[in-house]
Amino acid sequence: MAAAAALAAADPPPAMPQAAGAGGPTARRDFYWLRSFLAGGIAGCCAKTTVAPLDRVKVLLQAHNHHYKHLGVFSALRAVPQKEGYLGLYKGNGAMMIRIFPYGAIQFMAFEHYKMLITTKLGVSGHVHRLMAGSMAGMTAVICTYPLDMVRVRLAFQVKGEHTYTGIIHAFKTIYAKEGGFLGFYRGLMPTILGMAPYAGVSFFTFGTLKSVGLSHAPTLLGRPSSDNPNVLVLKTHINLLCGGVAGAIAQTISYPFDVTRRRMQLGTVLPEYEKCL
């Protein structure tokens, strides 16, 4: 969801002068998107691997795994390595790594398609059409890669000594065979889609508010001239990151109930009978 918001806000790549013997503007633009895709994918893999222990603990606590449901976040971070070894903190991370690149590729292609469609068919332009195209592209990417998210959660929820799945391929085969075929991979999709709208709206609104307030009250301290237009003030890089982090945290908190619902539905068939959410 965060990627959809970031993509919606992003401006198109800057025009680059054509050098002698080099490809035209189209080739340079394609190369820009390829670099962005690869850089974003690698950065996403690094970021997801860094926070994988927290993500594993979140899944365990959200769905009340009976080994850890009585613990808090920090207690669970200590308990998982004691029970399952330090690699236990990274269960399900492999499926997440596989998901990142197709997610990014689908999002990039869908964003350009939706942006053109909204501009030509609806006549909407500016920030609104980037927000709409980014949200729709994010939804498309989520739907296309959702089975990998389902498998990741199933792998992350199981505890050493109680394995239902031996790996990613086995999880795919088992879910397909025992949970209604292809539809079995899409449990919890509806709260995922419903949660994207408030997340995108709140994150954009909060970030825009923080930016405008900061630049109007402390332009010298928080702002700098834009590299494209020195007469326009933009936030300094570290302030921009701080505002983005605060906006993301607020948006995530507001849409968090949808995330809990999604996890419970994804794990519905492996939870105890009295906790199942099908």
Accessible surface in RSA format (square Angstrom, percent):
REM  Atomic radii and reference values for relative SASA: ProtOr
REM  Chains: A
REM  Algorithm: Lee & Richards
REM  Probe-radius: 1.40
REM  Slices: 20
REM RES _ NUM      All-atoms   Total-Side   Main-Chain    Non-polar    All polar
REM                ABS   REL    ABS   REL    ABS   REL    ABS   REL    ABS   REL
RES MET A   1    58.99  30.5  34.12  22.6  24.87  59.2  33.98  28.9  25.01  33.1
RES ALA A   2    61.09  56.2  53.75  83.0   7.34  16.7  55.13  77.6   5.96  15.8
RES ALA A   3    46.32  42.6  34.85  53.8  11.47  26.1  42.09  59.3   4.23  11.2
RES ALA A   4     3.72   3.4   3.35   5.2   0.38   0.9   3.58   5.0   0.14   0.4
RES ALA A   5    14.76  13.6  11.96  18.4   2.81   6.4  13.56  19.1   1.20   3.2
RES ALA A   6    67.13  61.7  51.07  78.8  16.06  36.5  61.02  85.9   6.11  16.2
RES LEU A   7    19.05  10.6  15.77  11.3   3.28   8.3  18.74  13.2   0.31   0.8
RES ALA A   8     1.49   1.4   0.48   0.7   1.01   2.3   0.48   0.7   1.01   2.7
RES ALA A   9    53.32  49.0  36.57  56.4  16.74  38.1  39.52  55.7  13.80  36.6
RES ALA A  10    46.20  42.5  33.36  51.5  12.84  29.2  43.84  61.7   2.36   6.3
RES ASP A  11    99.32  69.6  82.63  82.2  16.69  39.5  25.84  60.8  73.48  73.3
RES PRO A  12    79.18  57.7  66.09  60.3  13.09  47.6  68.87  56.9  10.31  64.1
RES PRO A  13    22.12  16.1   7.12   6.5  15.01  54.6   7.15   5.9  14.98  93.1
RES PRO A  14    95.29  69.4  78.04  71.1  17.25  62.7  88.51  73.1   6.78  42.1
RES ALA A  15   107.63  99.0  69.47 107.2  38.16  86.8  80.02 112.7  27.61  73.1
RES MET A  16    79.79  41.3  64.38  42.6  15.41  36.7  58.68  49.9  21.12  28.0
RES PRO A  17   119.33  87.0 102.59  93.5  16.74  60.8 115.07  95.0   4.26  26.5
RES GLN A  18   112.78  63.1  79.84  58.3  32.95  78.4  20.06  42.7  92.72  70.3
RES ALA A  19    50.27  46.2  39.67  61.2  10.60  24.1  48.56  68.4   1.72   4.5
RES ALA A  20   110.84 101.9  69.18 106.8  41.66  94.8  80.89 113.9  29.95  79.3
RES GLY A  21    92.75 114.4   0.00   N/A  92.75 114.4  44.75 122.8  48.01 107.5
RES ALA A  22    40.87  37.6  19.00  29.3  21.87  49.7  28.41  40.0  12.47  33.0
RES GLY A  23    38.83  47.9   0.00   N/A  38.83  47.9  25.82  70.9  13.01  29.1
RES GLY A  24    24.96  30.8   0.00   N/A  24.96  30.8  14.51  39.8  10.45  23.4
RES PRO A  25    81.41  59.3  77.22  70.4   4.19  15.2  79.21  65.4   2.20  13.7
RES THR A  26    79.54  56.6  79.54  80.6   0.00   0.0  50.31  67.6  29.22  44.2
RES ALA A  27    50.72  46.6  39.49  60.9  11.23  25.5  45.17  63.6   5.55  14.7
RES ARG A  28    61.13  25.7  57.99  29.6   3.14   7.5  16.05  21.9  45.08  27.3
RES ARG A  29   114.17  47.9 108.94  55.5   5.23  12.5  35.65  48.7  78.52  47.6
RES ASP A  30    84.04  58.9  77.48  77.1   6.56  15.5  29.14  68.6  54.90  54.7
RES PHE A  31   115.55  57.8 111.81  69.3   3.74   9.7 115.14  69.8   0.41   1.2
RES TYR A  32    60.73  28.4  60.52  34.4   0.21   0.5  26.11  19.6  34.62  42.7
RES TRP A  33    56.92  22.8  56.03  27.1   0.90   2.1  50.75  27.1   6.17  10.0
RES LEU A  34    91.67  51.1  87.13  62.3   4.55  11.4  90.96  63.9   0.71   1.9
RES ARG A  35   114.30  48.0 110.15  56.2   4.15   9.9  47.72  65.2  66.58  40.4
RES SER A  36    34.24  28.9  21.76  29.0  12.48  28.8  20.28  43.2  13.96  19.6
RES PHE A  37    45.33  22.7  43.50  26.9   1.82   4.7  44.37  26.9   0.96   2.7
RES LEU A  38    82.02  45.7  82.02  58.7   0.00   0.0  82.02  57.6   0.00   0.0
RES ALA A  39    62.37  57.3  51.81  80.0  10.56  24.0  59.06  83.2   3.32   8.8
RES GLY A  40    42.89  52.9   0.00   N/A  42.89  52.9  34.18  93.8   8.70  19.5
RES GLY A  41     5.91   7.3   0.00   N/A   5.91   7.3   4.00  11.0   1.91   4.3
RES ILE A  42   104.40  59.4 103.38  77.0   1.02   2.5 104.40  75.2   0.00   0.0
RES ALA A  43    60.19  55.3  50.28  77.6   9.91  22.5  56.91  80.1   3.28   8.7
RES GLY A  44    20.96  25.8   0.00   N/A  20.96  25.8  20.51  56.3   0.45   1.0
RES CYS A  45    25.56  19.3  25.17  28.1   0.39   0.9  16.09  40.8   9.47  10.2
RES CYS A  46    76.83  58.1  69.07  77.0   7.76  18.2  30.71  77.8  46.12  49.7
RES ALA A  47    57.50  52.9  49.24  76.0   8.26  18.8  57.13  80.5   0.37   1.0
RES LYS A  48    90.53  44.2  88.74  54.4   1.79   4.3  38.83  35.0  51.70  55.1
RES THR A  49    52.41  37.3  52.16  52.9   0.25   0.6  45.31  60.9   7.10  10.7
RES THR A  50   104.85  74.6  81.78  82.9  23.07  55.0  66.73  89.6  38.12  57.6
RES VAL A  51    68.63  45.2  66.67  60.4   1.96   4.7  68.46  59.5   0.17   0.5
RES ALA A  52     8.53   7.8   4.35   6.7   4.18   9.5   6.74   9.5   1.78   4.7
RES PRO A  53    20.62  15.0  20.62  18.8   0.00   0.0  20.62  17.0   0.00   0.0
RES LEU A  54    94.12  52.4  89.96  64.4   4.15  10.4  90.20  63.3   3.91  10.5
RES ASP A  55    34.33  24.0  30.93  30.8   3.40   8.0  14.19  33.4  20.14  20.1
RES ARG A  56     2.82   1.2   0.52   0.3   2.30   5.5   2.03   2.8   0.79   0.5
RES VAL A  57     1.66   1.1   1.66   1.5   0.00   0.0   1.66   1.4   0.00   0.0
RES LYS A  58    62.01  30.3  56.58  34.7   5.43  12.9  36.79  33.1  25.22  26.9
RES VAL A  59     0.03   0.0   0.03   0.0   0.00   0.0   0.03   0.0   0.00   0.0
RES LEU A  60     0.00   0.0   0.00   0.0   0.00   0.0   0.00   0.0   0.00   0.0
RES LEU A  61    38.97  21.7  31.23  22.3   7.74  19.5  31.45  22.1   7.52  20.2
RES GLN A  62    12.99   7.3   4.47   3.3   8.52  20.3  11.15  23.7   1.83   1.4
RES ALA A  63     0.00   0.0   0.00   0.0   0.00   0.0   0.00   0.0   0.00   0.0
RES HIS A  64    77.51  42.4  74.23  51.6   3.28   8.4  39.30  40.5  38.22  44.5
RES ASN A  65     6.94   4.8   5.82   5.6   1.12   2.7   1.12   2.7   5.82   5.6
RES HIS A  66   106.45  58.2  89.82  62.4  16.63  42.5  65.73  67.7  40.72  47.4
RES HIS A  67    46.86  25.6  32.08  22.3  14.79  37.8  23.95  24.7  22.91  26.7
RES TYR A  68     3.19   1.5   3.19   1.8   0.00   0.0   3.19   2.4   0.00   0.0
RES LYS A  69    91.67  44.7  67.14  41.2  24.54  58.4  42.88  38.6  48.79  52.0
RES HIS A  70   138.89  75.9  99.08  68.9  39.81 101.8  85.20  87.8  53.70  62.5
RES LEU A  71    46.57  25.9  33.21  23.8  13.37  33.6  36.41  25.6  10.16  27.3
RES GLY A  72    41.45  51.1   0.00   N/A  41.45  51.1  34.47  94.6   6.98  15.6
RES VAL A  73    68.79  45.3  63.90  57.8   4.89  11.8  63.90  55.5   4.89  13.3
RES PHE A  74   149.99  75.0 148.17  91.8   1.82   4.7 148.38  90.0   1.61   4.6
RES SER A  75    37.54  31.7  33.69  45.0   3.85   8.9   6.71  14.3  30.83  43.2
RES ALA A  76     0.00   0.0   0.00   0.0   0.00   0.0   0.00   0.0   0.00   0.0
RES LEU A  77    41.68  23.2  35.67  25.5   6.01  15.1  35.87  25.2   5.81  15.6
RES ARG A  78   147.64  62.0 140.82  71.8   6.81  16.2  66.53  90.9  81.11  49.2
RES ALA A  79    21.77  20.0  19.57  30.2   2.20   5.0  20.66  29.1   1.10   2.9
RES VAL A  80     0.00   0.0   0.00   0.0   0.00   0.0   0.00   0.0   0.00   0.0
RES PRO A  81    19.25  14.0   9.78   8.9   9.46  34.4  10.09   8.3   9.15  56.9
RES GLN A  82   151.81  84.9 111.77  81.7  40.04  95.3  48.70 103.7 103.11  78.2
RES LYS A  83    91.01  44.4  67.72  41.6  23.29  55.5  35.21  31.7  55.80  59.4
RES GLU A  84    13.25   7.6   0.51   0.4  12.74  30.3   0.64   1.2  12.62  10.3
RES GLY A  85    32.92  40.6   0.00   N/A  32.92  40.6  29.25  80.3   3.67   8.2
RES TYR A  86   170.26  79.5 165.37  94.1   4.89  12.7 118.56  89.1  51.70  63.7
RES LEU A  87   152.83  85.1 146.06 104.5   6.77  17.0 146.37 102.8   6.47  17.4
RES GLY A  88     2.67   3.3   0.00   N/A   2.67   3.3   2.06   5.6   0.61   1.4
RES LEU A  89    18.18  10.1  17.97  12.9   0.21   0.5  17.97  12.6   0.21   0.6
RES TYR A  90    85.48  39.9  76.53  43.5   8.95  23.3  43.81  32.9  41.67  51.4
RES LYS A  91    45.16  22.0  32.43  19.9  12.73  30.3  38.74  34.9   6.43   6.8
RES GLY A  92     9.44  11.6   0.00   N/A   9.44  11.6   1.84   5.1   7.60  17.0
RES ASN A  93    22.63  15.6  18.78  18.1   3.86   9.3   7.59  18.3  15.05  14.5
RES GLY A  94    39.64  48.9   0.00   N/A  39.64  48.9  31.48  86.4   8.17  18.3
RES ALA A  95     0.45   0.4   0.00   0.0   0.45   1.0   0.01   0.0   0.44   1.2
RES MET A  96    14.78   7.7  14.36   9.5   0.42   1.0  10.88   9.3   3.90   5.2
RES MET A  97    43.62  22.6  39.17  25.9   4.44  10.6  33.67  28.6   9.95  13.2
RES ILE A  98    92.90  52.9  82.34  61.3  10.56  25.5  90.08  64.9   2.81   7.6
RES ARG A  99    27.17  11.4  27.17  13.8   0.00   0.0   2.87   3.9  24.30  14.7
RES ILE A 100    25.43  14.5  20.30  15.1   5.13  12.4  22.90  16.5   2.53   6.9
RES PHE A 101    64.63  32.3  64.07  39.7   0.57   1.5  64.62  39.2   0.02   0.0
RES PRO A 102    52.43  38.2  45.04  41.1   7.39  26.9  52.18  43.1   0.25   1.6
RES TYR A 103    27.52  12.8  27.52  15.7   0.00   0.0  26.02  19.6   1.50   1.8
RES GLY A 104    16.84  20.8   0.00   N/A  16.84  20.8  16.63  45.6   0.22   0.5
RES ALA A 105    30.79  28.3  27.46  42.4   3.32   7.6  30.69  43.2   0.10   0.3
RES ILE A 106    39.62  22.5  39.19  29.2   0.43   1.0  39.26  28.3   0.35   1.0
RES GLN A 107    11.00   6.2  11.00   8.0   0.00   0.0   0.45   1.0  10.55   8.0
RES PHE A 108    46.41  23.2  45.49  28.2   0.92   2.4  45.73  27.7   0.68   1.9
RES MET A 109   130.13  67.4 119.48  79.1  10.65  25.4  84.43  71.8  45.70  60.6
RES ALA A 110    12.98  11.9   6.37   9.8   6.60  15.0  12.52  17.6   0.46   1.2
RES PHE A 111     5.51   2.8   5.51   3.4   0.00   0.0   5.51   3.3   0.00   0.0
RES GLU A 112    65.44  37.6  63.94  48.4   1.50   3.6  38.23  73.9  27.22  22.2
RES HIS A 113   111.08  60.7 105.22  73.1   5.86  15.0  68.36  70.5  42.71  49.7
RES TYR A 114    43.97  20.5  43.97  25.0   0.00   0.0  14.52  10.9  29.46  36.3
RES LYS A 115    37.05  18.1  37.05  22.7   0.00   0.0  21.84  19.7  15.21  16.2
RES MET A 116   130.73  67.7 124.16  82.2   6.57  15.6  89.50  76.1  41.23  54.6
RES LEU A 117    70.89  39.5  68.42  48.9   2.47   6.2  70.45  49.5   0.44   1.2
RES ILE A 118     5.11   2.9   4.43   3.3   0.68   1.7   5.11   3.7   0.00   0.0
RES THR A 119    59.23  42.1  52.53  53.3   6.70  16.0  49.15  66.0  10.09  15.2
RES THR A 120    96.73  68.8  61.32  62.2  35.41  84.4  62.86  84.4  33.87  51.2
RES LYS A 121   154.82  75.5 122.26  75.0  32.56  77.5  67.82  61.0  87.00  92.7
RES LEU A 122   112.11  62.4  82.86  59.3  29.25  73.5  88.08  61.9  24.03  64.7
RES GLY A 123    62.33  76.9   0.00   N/A  62.33  76.9  29.78  81.7  32.54  72.9
RES VAL A 124    42.82  28.2  38.66  35.0   4.16  10.0  42.82  37.2   0.00   0.0
RES SER A 125    79.54  67.2  63.62  84.9  15.92  36.7  27.12  57.7  52.42  73.4
RES GLY A 126    35.86  44.2   0.00   N/A  35.86  44.2  32.33  88.7   3.53   7.9
RES HIS A 127   141.53  77.4 134.04  93.2   7.49  19.2  95.17  98.1  46.36  53.9
RES VAL A 128    86.23  56.7  84.90  76.9   1.33   3.2  86.23  74.9   0.00   0.0
RES HIS A 129    19.02  10.4  19.02  13.2   0.00   0.0  11.63  12.0   7.39   8.6
RES ARG A 130    28.19  11.8  28.19  14.4   0.00   0.0   1.43   2.0  26.76  16.2
RES LEU A 131    57.60  32.1  57.41  41.1   0.19   0.5  57.47  40.4   0.13   0.3
RES MET A 132    65.77  34.1  61.07  40.4   4.70  11.2  57.08  48.5   8.69  11.5
RES ALA A 133     0.00   0.0   0.00   0.0   0.00   0.0   0.00   0.0   0.00   0.0
RES GLY A 134     0.00   0.0   0.00   N/A   0.00   0.0   0.00   0.0   0.00   0.0
RES SER A 135    27.10  22.9  24.38  32.5   2.72   6.3  21.01  44.7   6.10   8.5
RES MET A 136    69.67  36.1  67.50  44.7   2.17   5.2  59.78  50.8   9.89  13.1
RES ALA A 137     0.00   0.0   0.00   0.0   0.00   0.0   0.00   0.0   0.00   0.0
RES GLY A 138     0.00   0.0   0.00   N/A   0.00   0.0   0.00   0.0   0.00   0.0
RES MET A 139    52.76  27.3  52.76  34.9   0.00   0.0  32.98  28.0  19.79  26.2
RES THR A 140    35.48  25.2  32.64  33.1   2.84   6.8  29.49  39.6   5.99   9.1
RES ALA A 141     0.00   0.0   0.00   0.0   0.00   0.0   0.00   0.0   0.00   0.0
RES VAL A 142     6.42   4.2   6.42   5.8   0.00   0.0   6.42   5.6   0.00   0.0
RES ILE A 143    73.71  41.9  73.71  54.9   0.00   0.0  73.71  53.1   0.00   0.0
RES CYS A 144    69.20  52.3  40.86  45.6  28.33  66.6  12.21  30.9  56.99  61.5
RES THR A 145     5.61   4.0   3.21   3.3   2.40   5.7   5.61   7.5   0.00   0.0
RES TYR A 146     0.30   0.1   0.30   0.2   0.00   0.0   0.30   0.2   0.00   0.0
RES PRO A 147    15.63  11.4  15.63  14.2   0.00   0.0  15.63  12.9   0.00   0.0
RES LEU A 148    27.50  15.3  27.08  19.4   0.42   1.1  27.08  19.0   0.42   1.1
RES ASP A 149     1.71   1.2   1.56   1.6   0.16   0.4   0.16   0.4   1.56   1.6
RES MET A 150     0.00   0.0   0.00   0.0   0.00   0.0   0.00   0.0   0.00   0.0
RES VAL A 151     0.00   0.0   0.00   0.0   0.00   0.0   0.00   0.0   0.00   0.0
RES ARG A 152    13.93   5.9  13.93   7.1   0.00   0.0   1.53   2.1  12.41   7.5
RES VAL A 153     0.00   0.0   0.00   0.0   0.00   0.0   0.00   0.0   0.00   0.0
RES ARG A 154     3.07   1.3   0.35   0.2   2.72   6.5   0.59   0.8   2.48   1.5
RES LEU A 155    17.70   9.9  17.19  12.3   0.52   1.3  17.19  12.1   0.52   1.4
RES ALA A 156     1.12   1.0   1.12   1.7   0.00   0.0   1.12   1.6   0.00   0.0
RES PHE A 157    20.05  10.0  19.95  12.4   0.10   0.3  19.95  12.1   0.10   0.3
RES GLN A 158    19.88  11.1  13.73  10.0   6.15  14.6  13.29  28.3   6.59   5.0
RES VAL A 159     2.28   1.5   0.93   0.8   1.35   3.3   0.93   0.8   1.35   3.7
RES LYS A 160   126.49  61.7 117.05  71.8   9.44  22.5  67.24  60.5  59.25  63.1
RES GLY A 161    75.21  92.7   0.00   N/A  75.21  92.7  40.25 110.5  34.95  78.3
RES GLU A 162    87.65  50.3  67.21  50.8  20.44  48.7  44.40  85.9  43.24  35.3
RES HIS A 163    97.87  53.5  64.33  44.7  33.54  85.8  45.15  46.5  52.72  61.3
RES THR A 164    76.49  54.4  58.83  59.6  17.66  42.1  39.28  52.8  37.22  56.3
RES TYR A 165     6.27   2.9   5.24   3.0   1.04   2.7   2.23   1.7   4.04   5.0
RES THR A 166   120.77  85.9  83.69  84.8  37.08  88.4  73.69  99.0  47.08  71.2
RES GLY A 167    25.92  32.0   0.00   N/A  25.92  32.0  25.92  71.1   0.00   0.0
RES ILE A 168    41.05  23.4  36.10  26.9   4.95  11.9  36.10  26.0   4.95  13.4
RES ILE A 169   117.48  66.9 116.49  86.8   0.99   2.4 116.49  83.9   0.99   2.7
RES HIS A 170    70.66  38.6  67.31  46.8   3.35   8.6  43.76  45.1  26.91  31.3
RES ALA A 171     0.00   0.0   0.00   0.0   0.00   0.0   0.00   0.0   0.00   0.0
RES PHE A 172    55.51  27.8  55.10  34.1   0.40   1.1  55.10  33.4   0.40   1.2
RES LYS A 173   139.60  68.1 130.85  80.3   8.75  20.8  83.95  75.6  55.65  59.3
RES THR A 174    18.58  13.2  13.94  14.1   4.64  11.1  13.99  18.8   4.58   6.9
RES ILE A 175     0.04   0.0   0.00   0.0   0.04   0.1   0.04   0.0   0.00   0.0
RES TYR A 176   127.26  59.4 123.68  70.4   3.59   9.3  76.07  57.2  51.19  63.1
RES ALA A 177    82.52  75.9  43.68  67.4  38.84  88.3  51.17  72.1  31.35  83.1
RES LYS A 178   166.83  81.4 130.81  80.3  36.02  85.8  85.46  76.9  81.37  86.7
RES GLU A 179    22.10  12.7  12.37   9.4   9.73  23.2  11.51  22.3  10.59   8.6
RES GLY A 180    63.78  78.7   0.00   N/A  63.78  78.7  41.93 115.1  21.85  48.9
RES GLY A 181    17.66  21.8   0.00   N/A  17.66  21.8  14.14  38.8   3.53   7.9
RES PHE A 182   125.77  62.9 121.14  75.0   4.63  12.1 121.14  73.4   4.63  13.3
RES LEU A 183   145.14  80.8 137.10  98.1   8.04  20.2 137.28  96.4   7.85  21.1
RES GLY A 184     2.14   2.6   0.00   N/A   2.14   2.6   2.07   5.7   0.06   0.1
RES PHE A 185     8.24   4.1   8.24   5.1   0.00   0.0   8.24   5.0   0.00   0.0
RES TYR A 186    43.50  20.3  32.92  18.7  10.58  27.5  23.99  18.0  19.51  24.0
RES ARG A 187    58.07  24.4  50.74  25.9   7.33  17.5  17.54  24.0  40.52  24.6
RES GLY A 188     2.36   2.9   0.00   N/A   2.36   2.9   0.05   0.1   2.31   5.2
RES LEU A 189    37.60  20.9  36.55  26.1   1.05   2.6  36.55  25.7   1.05   2.8
RES MET A 190   123.90  64.2 120.88  80.0   3.02   7.2 107.98  91.8  15.91  21.1
RES PRO A 191    10.40   7.6  10.21   9.3   0.19   0.7  10.38   8.6   0.02   0.1
RES THR A 192    10.55   7.5   4.56   4.6   5.99  14.3  10.12  13.6   0.43   0.7
RES ILE A 193    35.01  19.9  33.75  25.1   1.26   3.0  33.75  24.3   1.26   3.4
RES LEU A 194    95.17  53.0  89.16  63.8   6.01  15.1  91.45  64.2   3.72  10.0
RES GLY A 195     2.02   2.5   0.00   N/A   2.02   2.5   2.02   5.5   0.00   0.0
RES MET A 196     7.32   3.8   5.88   3.9   1.44   3.4   6.25   5.3   1.07   1.4
RES ALA A 197    63.06  58.0  48.39  74.7  14.67  33.4  55.96  78.8   7.10  18.8
RES PRO A 198    43.34  31.6  32.44  29.6  10.90  39.6  43.07  35.6   0.26   1.6
RES TYR A 199    14.84   6.9  14.84   8.4   0.00   0.0   2.20   1.7  12.64  15.6
RES ALA A 200     9.61   8.8   9.61  14.8   0.00   0.0   9.61  13.5   0.00   0.0
RES GLY A 201    36.27  44.7   0.00   N/A  36.27  44.7  31.74  87.1   4.52  10.1
RES VAL A 202    33.94  22.3  31.52  28.5   2.43   5.9  33.49  29.1   0.46   1.2
RES SER A 203    11.48   9.7  10.19  13.6   1.28   3.0  10.40  22.2   1.07   1.5
RES PHE A 204    57.57  28.8  47.29  29.3  10.29  26.8  50.49  30.6   7.08  20.3
RES PHE A 205   151.15  75.6 140.89  87.3  10.26  26.7 149.96  90.9   1.18   3.4
RES THR A 206    17.80  12.7  16.51  16.7   1.28   3.1  11.84  15.9   5.96   9.0
RES PHE A 207    59.16  29.6  59.16  36.6   0.00   0.0  59.16  35.9   0.00   0.0
RES GLY A 208    34.21  42.2   0.00   N/A  34.21  42.2  29.63  81.3   4.59  10.3
RES THR A 209    56.35  40.1  51.22  51.9   5.14  12.2  48.19  64.7   8.17  12.3
RES LEU A 210    62.26  34.7  57.48  41.1   4.78  12.0  57.97  40.7   4.29  11.6
RES LYS A 211    77.56  37.8  77.56  47.6   0.00   0.0  27.22  24.5  50.34  53.6
RES SER A 212    65.19  55.1  55.33  73.8   9.85  22.7  50.31 107.1  14.88  20.8
RES VAL A 213    75.89  49.9  74.76  67.7   1.13   2.7  75.89  65.9   0.00   0.0
RES GLY A 214     8.90  11.0   0.00   N/A   8.90  11.0   8.72  23.9   0.18   0.4
RES LEU A 215    30.22  16.8  23.60  16.9   6.62  16.7  23.86  16.8   6.36  17.1
RES SER A 216    79.69  67.3  43.34  57.8  36.35  83.7  48.57 103.4  31.12  43.6
RES HIS A 217   149.54  81.7 116.05  80.7  33.48  85.7  89.26  92.0  60.27  70.1
RES ALA A 218    27.96  25.7  22.36  34.5   5.59  12.7  27.96  39.4   0.00   0.0
RES PRO A 219    50.87  37.1  49.79  45.4   1.08   3.9  49.96  41.3   0.91   5.7
RES THR A 220   123.57  87.9 108.11 109.6  15.46  36.8  84.10 113.0  39.47  59.7
RES LEU A 221   127.18  70.8 119.25  85.3   7.93  19.9 123.07  86.4   4.11  11.1
RES LEU A 222    38.03  21.2  38.03  27.2   0.00   0.0  38.03  26.7   0.00   0.0
RES GLY A 223     6.25   7.7   0.00   N/A   6.25   7.7   0.00   0.0   6.25  14.0
RES ARG A 224    96.07  40.3  94.00  47.9   2.06   4.9  40.14  54.9  55.93  33.9
RES PRO A 225    80.51  58.7  73.45  67.0   7.06  25.7  73.45  60.6   7.06  43.9
RES SER A 226    18.28  15.5  15.00  20.0   3.29   7.6   1.81   3.8  16.48  23.1
RES SER A 227   106.84  90.3  67.55  90.1  39.29  90.5  52.96 112.8  53.88  75.5
RES ASP A 228   137.27  96.2 103.03 102.5  34.24  81.0  33.77  79.5 103.50 103.2
RES ASN A 229    64.03  44.2  63.04  60.9   1.00   2.4  19.17  46.1  44.86  43.4
RES PRO A 230   100.52  73.3  86.23  78.6  14.29  51.9  86.23  71.2  14.29  88.8
RES ASN A 231   142.28  98.1 106.27 102.7  36.01  86.7  29.08  70.0 113.20 109.4
RES VAL A 232    72.09  47.4  68.70  62.2   3.40   8.2  72.09  62.6   0.00   0.0
RES LEU A 233    74.04  41.2  61.79  44.2  12.26  30.8  61.79  43.4  12.26  33.0
RES VAL A 234    38.74  25.5  38.74  35.1   0.00   0.0  38.74  33.7   0.00   0.0
RES LEU A 235     8.34   4.6   1.47   1.1   6.87  17.3   1.47   1.0   6.87  18.5
RES LYS A 236    63.00  30.7  63.00  38.7   0.00   0.0  27.47  24.7  35.52  37.8
RES THR A 237    91.58  65.1  85.21  86.4   6.37  15.2  64.86  87.1  26.72  40.4
RES HIS A 238   117.52  64.2 111.34  77.4   6.18  15.8  80.52  83.0  37.00  43.1
RES ILE A 239    22.97  13.1  22.97  17.1   0.00   0.0  22.97  16.5   0.00   0.0
RES ASN A 240    64.66  44.6  62.33  60.2   2.33   5.6   3.19   7.7  61.48  59.4
RES LEU A 241   129.56  72.2 118.39  84.7  11.17  28.1 121.23  85.1   8.33  22.4
RES LEU A 242   114.33  63.7 107.55  76.9   6.78  17.0 113.79  79.9   0.54   1.4
RES CYS A 243    13.68  10.3  13.08  14.6   0.60   1.4   0.60   1.5  13.08  14.1
RES GLY A 244    32.37  39.9   0.00   N/A  32.37  39.9  23.24  63.8   9.13  20.5
RES GLY A 245    47.01  58.0   0.00   N/A  47.01  58.0  39.44 108.2   7.57  17.0
RES VAL A 246    60.85  40.0  56.74  51.4   4.10   9.9  60.13  52.2   0.72   1.9
RES ALA A 247     3.05   2.8   3.05   4.7   0.00   0.0   3.05   4.3   0.00   0.0
RES GLY A 248    17.73  21.9   0.00   N/A  17.73  21.9  16.66  45.7   1.07   2.4
RES ALA A 249    59.60  54.8  48.14  74.3  11.46  26.1  57.01  80.3   2.59   6.9
RES ILE A 250    73.13  41.6  70.77  52.7   2.37   5.7  73.13  52.7   0.00   0.0
RES ALA A 251     0.30   0.3   0.00   0.0   0.30   0.7   0.00   0.0   0.30   0.8
RES GLN A 252    62.17  34.8  62.17  45.4   0.00   0.0  35.45  75.5  26.71  20.3
RES THR A 253    99.64  70.9  88.10  89.3  11.54  27.5  66.95  89.9  32.69  49.4
RES ILE A 254    93.85  53.4  75.30  56.1  18.55  44.7  82.07  59.1  11.78  32.0
RES SER A 255     2.61   2.2   0.60   0.8   2.01   4.6   0.61   1.3   2.00   2.8
RES TYR A 256    77.91  36.4  77.91  44.3   0.00   0.0  62.85  47.2  15.06  18.6
RES PRO A 257    84.07  61.3  77.89  71.0   6.18  22.5  83.15  68.6   0.92   5.7
RES PHE A 258    71.49  35.8  70.23  43.5   1.26   3.3  71.13  43.1   0.36   1.0
RES ASP A 259     9.56   6.7   5.51   5.5   4.04   9.6   7.40  17.4   2.16   2.2
RES VAL A 260    43.61  28.7  43.61  39.5   0.00   0.0  43.61  37.9   0.00   0.0
RES THR A 261    64.58  45.9  59.98  60.8   4.60  11.0  39.65  53.3  24.93  37.7
RES ARG A 262    30.87  13.0  30.87  15.7   0.00   0.0   1.15   1.6  29.72  18.0
RES ARG A 263     5.87   2.5   5.87   3.0   0.00   0.0   0.00   0.0   5.87   3.6
RES ARG A 264    43.97  18.5  43.97  22.4   0.00   0.0   8.55  11.7  35.42  21.5
RES MET A 265    49.16  25.5  48.89  32.4   0.27   0.6  40.87  34.8   8.28  11.0
RES GLN A 266     0.00   0.0   0.00   0.0   0.00   0.0   0.00   0.0   0.00   0.0
RES LEU A 267     0.06   0.0   0.06   0.0   0.00   0.0   0.06   0.0   0.00   0.0
RES GLY A 268     0.00   0.0   0.00   N/A   0.00   0.0   0.00   0.0   0.00   0.0
RES THR A 269    44.68  31.8  26.36  26.7  18.32  43.6  25.90  34.8  18.78  28.4
RES VAL A 270    52.79  34.7  24.28  22.0  28.52  68.7  30.68  26.7  22.12  60.0
RES LEU A 271     5.82   3.2   0.12   0.1   5.70  14.3   0.34   0.2   5.47  14.7
RES PRO A 272    52.13  38.0  39.16  35.7  12.96  47.1  51.75  42.7   0.37   2.3
RES GLU A 273   140.27  80.5 122.50  92.7  17.77  42.3  64.38 124.5  75.89  62.0
RES TYR A 274   165.66  77.3 125.59  71.5  40.07 104.3 117.45  88.3  48.21  59.4
RES GLU A 275    26.01  14.9  19.51  14.8   6.49  15.5  16.58  32.1   9.43   7.7
RES LYS A 276    76.20  37.2  50.25  30.8  25.95  61.8  13.99  12.6  62.21  66.3
RES CYS A 277    47.06  35.6  38.61  43.1   8.46  19.9  19.69  49.9  27.37  29.5
RES LEU A 278   129.79  72.3  77.40  55.4  52.39 131.7  95.43  67.0  34.36  92.5
END  Absolute sums over single chains surface
CHAIN  1 A    15148.8      12361.7       2787.1      10685.2       4463.6
END  Absolute sums over all chains
TOTAL         15148.8      12361.7       2787.1      10685.2       4463.6
